[in-house]
């Protein structure tokens, strides 16, 4: 019996040692991300161990706006950024300090994500629809942000000048929400996850959804040239994210009806993961699940349109296009 006991202990020690060795073999990666459902596959891959299965030890670093993620990726504070396209990101990429390696969230009809919201006073005064935003004070995070670009698309659609909108850059989502509630702006573009408490408390009015008005490729995965020299690291990350993209699409997105995910035995586990990382109750997550291509594809044509539009507004330097900032070895084009 003592011999068997010693053998059992020896086996356990060997297994433990093997586990430590495997953990030591994992490649470390830091990902900059927002606490938004538009990054749902990131949260799924982290929580369900898909990153670890692919050979990665991932640390998520959370930010309150998209532009700082691009800066952090360039500086090396994070290895990968996963967030919305911004003028700042494009300017960094145009200088060769960032490369796009994959697609993430999209604004798409039927998938509520970013909304146009009016203050109560502005709504009472006649601001009832997105096309009424001309001449109004509208809060965004930063000049050249994805919210700013969405306003530009809206202006083009309804034939008013973007210069007629009084853009108020407030640097963060929380600041924009506070300004809307405090009536210091007439409207704001906000993710529904940020605006939900305002709507529920009667602090703001929903005017419509960006995806219903002007669909476009909102988010992407990007990295610095230094990170791209480690092909194994990049491949492992994209492998894990594509696995999560497919599961998110097949379980969550295919279940959406009228913009809402039903809570059932199949969807609830993933909804709870998204809720955990976005600090929201599941009941709030169900109405703001962004569309993401199941294969992680990127709408390259739309990215090129974004760059050209931002260049026309003088938000982005001229002299480059989408092809110059995309890592073709990794991007799956749509």
Residue pairs with C-beta under 8 A, 6 or more apart in sequence:
23 57
25 55
26 52
26 55
26 56
26 57
27 55
27 56
27 57
27 230
27 232
27 233
27 236
28 56
28 57
28 58
28 59
29 51
29 56
29 57
29 58
29 59
29 79
29 80
29 233
29 236
29 237
30 58
30 59
30 60
30 61
30 77
30 78
30 79
30 80
31 42
31 58
31 59
31 60
31 61
31 78
31 79
31 80
31 81
31 82
31 237
32 61
32 63
32 68
32 69
32 72
32 73
32 77
32 78
32 80
32 81
32 82
32 83
33 39
33 42
33 60
33 61
33 62
33 63
33 69
33 81
33 82
33 83
34 62
34 63
34 64
34 65
34 66
34 69
34 83
35 62
35 193
35 277
35 278
35 279
36 191
36 193
36 278
36 290
37 113
37 191
37 193
37 274
37 278
37 285
37 288
37 289
37 290
38 84
38 104
38 105
38 113
38 191
38 218
38 219
38 290
38 292
39 82
39 83
39 104
39 105
39 219
39 277
40 244
40 248
40 252
40 270
40 273
40 274
40 289
40 290
40 292
41 104
41 241
41 244
41 245
41 247
41 248
41 292
42 60
42 82
42 241
42 244
42 277
43 273
43 274
43 276
43 277
43 278
44 50
44 244
44 247
44 248
44 270
44 273
44 274
45 51
45 58
45 240
45 241
45 243
45 244
46 58
46 60
46 277
47 273
47 276
47 277
48 244
48 273
50 240
50 241
50 243
50 244
51 57
51 58
51 236
51 237
51 240
52 58
53 240
54 236
54 237
54 239
54 240
54 243
55 232
55 236
56 233
56 236
56 237
56 240
60 277
61 72
61 77
61 78
63 69
63 72
63 83
64 172
64 173
64 174
65 141
65 142
65 145
65 171
65 172
65 173
66 83
66 84
66 85
66 86
66 89
66 141
66 145
66 146
67 86
67 88
67 89
67 141
67 142
67 145
69 78
69 81
69 82
69 83
70 81
70 83
70 86
70 88
70 89
70 92
70 98
70 222
71 88
71 92
72 78
72 81
73 79
73 80
73 81
73 98
73 222
73 223
73 224
73 227
74 92
74 97
74 98
74 224
76 224
76 226
79 223
79 224
79 227
79 233
80 101
80 221
80 222
80 223
80 227
80 237
81 89
81 98
81 221
81 222
81 223
82 104
82 219
82 220
82 221
82 222
83 104
83 219
83 220
84 105
84 145
84 146
84 218
84 219
85 146
85 149
85 217
85 218
85 219
85 220
85 303
85 306
86 142
86 144
86 145
86 146
87 143
87 144
87 145
87 148
87 149
87 310
87 315
87 316
88 142
88 144
89 98
89 222
90 306
90 307
90 310
90 316
90 325
91 316
91 317
92 98
93 99
93 100
93 222
93 320
93 324
93 325
94 316
94 317
94 319
94 320
94 324
94 325
95 317
96 225
97 224
97 225
98 222
98 223
98 224
98 325
99 222
99 223
99 224
99 225
99 228
99 325
99 326
99 327
100 220
100 221
100 222
100 298
100 303
100 325
100 326
100 327
100 331
101 220
101 221
101 222
101 223
101 228
101 234
101 238
101 327
101 330
101 331
102 220
102 221
102 238
102 241
102 296
102 298
102 330
102 331
102 332
103 217
103 219
103 220
103 221
103 292
103 293
103 296
103 297
103 298
103 299
103 331
103 332
103 334
104 218
104 219
104 220
104 221
104 292
104 296
105 113
105 218
105 219
105 290
105 291
105 292
106 211
106 215
106 216
106 217
106 218
106 219
106 290
106 291
106 292
106 293
106 299
107 113
107 114
107 150
107 210
107 211
107 214
107 215
107 216
107 217
107 218
107 291
108 211
108 215
108 291
109 211
109 212
109 215
110 211
110 212
110 256
110 259
110 291
111 211
111 253
111 256
111 259
111 289
111 290
111 291
112 192
112 209
112 211
112 259
112 287
112 288
113 191
113 192
113 209
113 210
113 211
113 218
113 288
113 290
113 291
114 146
114 147
114 150
114 189
114 190
114 191
114 192
114 209
114 210
114 211
114 218
115 189
115 190
115 191
115 192
115 195
115 206
115 207
115 208
115 209
115 210
116 130
116 133
116 154
116 187
116 189
116 206
116 207
116 208
116 209
116 210
116 213
117 180
117 187
117 188
117 189
117 190
117 195
117 198
117 199
117 204
117 205
117 206
117 207
118 127
118 128
118 186
118 187
118 204
118 205
118 207
119 180
119 181
119 183
119 185
119 186
119 187
119 204
119 205
120 183
120 202
120 203
120 204
120 205
121 183
121 186
122 136
122 186
122 187
123 205
126 132
127 133
127 136
127 186
127 187
127 207
128 207
129 207
129 208
130 154
130 158
130 207
130 208
130 213
131 154
131 157
131 158
131 160
132 207
133 151
133 154
133 165
133 187
133 207
134 155
134 158
134 160
134 161
134 164
134 165
135 164
135 165
135 166
136 165
136 166
136 186
136 187
137 166
137 168
137 184
137 185
137 186
137 187
138 151
138 165
138 166
138 167
138 168
138 185
138 186
138 187
138 188
138 189
139 168
139 169
139 170
139 175
139 176
139 179
139 180
139 185
139 187
139 188
139 189
140 147
140 148
140 151
140 167
140 168
140 169
140 170
140 176
140 188
140 189
141 147
141 169
141 170
141 171
141 172
141 173
141 176
142 148
142 169
142 171
143 167
143 169
143 315
144 310
144 313
144 315
144 316
145 169
146 218
147 189
148 167
148 169
148 315
149 216
149 306
149 309
149 310
150 189
150 210
150 214
150 216
151 162
151 165
151 167
151 189
152 162
152 309
152 313
153 213
153 214
153 216
154 210
154 213
154 214
155 161
155 162
155 164
155 165
157 213
157 214
162 313
168 179
168 185
170 176
170 179
173 190
173 191
173 194
174 194
176 185
176 188
176 189
176 190
176 194
177 188
177 190
177 194
177 195
177 198
179 185
179 188
180 187
180 188
180 190
180 195
180 198
180 203
180 204
181 198
181 203
181 204
187 207
188 195
188 204
189 210
190 198
191 288
192 287
192 288
193 278
193 280
193 284
193 285
193 288
195 204
195 206
196 280
196 284
196 287
196 288
197 203
198 204
199 205
199 206
211 291
216 299
216 302
216 305
216 306
217 298
217 299
217 302
217 303
217 306
218 290
219 290
220 298
220 303
221 237
221 238
221 241
221 296
223 234
223 327
227 233
227 234
228 234
228 327
234 330
235 330
238 296
238 330
241 296
242 295
242 296
245 292
245 293
245 294
245 295
245 296
246 294
246 295
247 270
248 270
248 292
248 294
249 292
249 293
249 294
250 294
251 266
251 267
251 270
252 261
252 267
252 270
252 271
252 289
253 289
253 291
253 292
253 294
255 261
255 262
255 264
255 266
255 267
256 289
259 287
260 286
260 287
261 267
261 271
261 285
261 286
261 287
261 289
262 286
263 271
263 282
263 283
263 286
268 282
271 282
271 285
271 286
272 282
274 280
274 285
274 289
275 281
275 282
275 284
275 285
278 285
293 334
295 332
296 332
297 332
297 333
297 334
298 326
298 331
298 332
298 333
298 334
299 333
299 334
300 322
300 326
300 331
300 333
300 334
301 322
303 322
303 326
304 321
304 322
304 323
307 316
307 320
307 321
307 322
307 325
308 321
310 316
311 317
311 318
